[in-house]
Amino acid sequence: MTPSKETLLNRYKQIKPYLHRTPVLTSTFLNEKSGANIFFKCENFQKMGAFKMRGAISAILNLTDQEKQRGVVTHSSGNFAQAVSLSAKLLGIKANIVMPSSAPQVKQDAVKGYGGIITISEPTLRAREEACQKIINKTNAILLHPSNDLDVIIGNASSAIELLEDQPDLDYVLSPVGGGGLIAGTALAAHHLGSNCHCIGGEPMNVDDAYRSLLSGKIESNETSDTIADGLRTQLGNINFPIIQKHVEAIIRVEEEEIIAAMRLIWERMKIIIEPSCAVPFAAVLKEPLRFQNKKVGIIITGGNVDLSKLPF
């Protein structure tokens, strides 16, 4: 069932005190380069440095008191791990975090800094899920899914809600697609609060499961996770996929070199730190200039938690 406009707005009101209202930035140079009028919603300035704070605080606030006492557990390579750790800390709840051994050290350190209790697992989805299950068996903690959870999706919608409050007449709003939690929330906000605003996803060619899922009508998976956009290596779930099918107009795929070039442009021209995953929707706009020509385009810049020792340029 699609969450209603009232549901989105009531949830936004509930989580707002725990969030930063992030800025919307523009660049004349990037507008000229792309041929579109782009409004970047900068979630890299969000608490813990990414949009994931929105979904995490939404999910934890909506647990029962009994559930809160049991604590929470999640698996994440980085940003959701940090978001759950910080949200749990703000609400006085215990957070167990399963992180793959491949997770950047900068993200592991941040999780510890926010009070999350880390368990390292092999970097496969199966290993991560098994490690979570062990913690649940031992502690009875509540599992929070980073993207395939309705409370997370509704919380994620708040970023596009703010963007549409600032720019009510957007023609398009774009977000990256990984696990599907952000684009599902963004699409709901565009549907309920936009004025004929279309939602489009950007996805790396190397992990194009969402693109293929929209074509086939069923959830597809990837053979490889070989993309610089480390936040987009996960796949869609049974809760967010129906929302994406219904409300996302298209998914545009981009090559690795296009992601790096788009990331570099944003760093150089806008003077902000963004993760490779954030550059994917901007790369999508550059890839299809005719679609976005002279249109007002919102882009969710998803986060800025970058390992500065491993920049691709």
Secondary structure, DSSP 8 states (H G I E B T S, - for coil): ----HHHHHHHHHHHGGGS----EE--HHHHHHHTSEEEEEEGGGSGGGBTHHHHHHHHHHTS-HHHHHH-EEEE-SSHHHHHHHHHHHHHT--EEEEEETTS-HHHHHHHHHTT-EEEEE-SSHHHHHHHHHHHHHHH--EE--SSS-HHHHHHHHHHHHHHHHH-TT-SEEEEE-SSSHHHHHHHHHHHHHSSS-EEEEEEEGGG-HHHHHHHHSS----S----S-GGG-S---TTHHHHHHHHEEEEEEE-HHHHHHHHHHHHHHH-----HHHHHHHHHHHH-HHHHTT-EEEEEE-B----GGG---
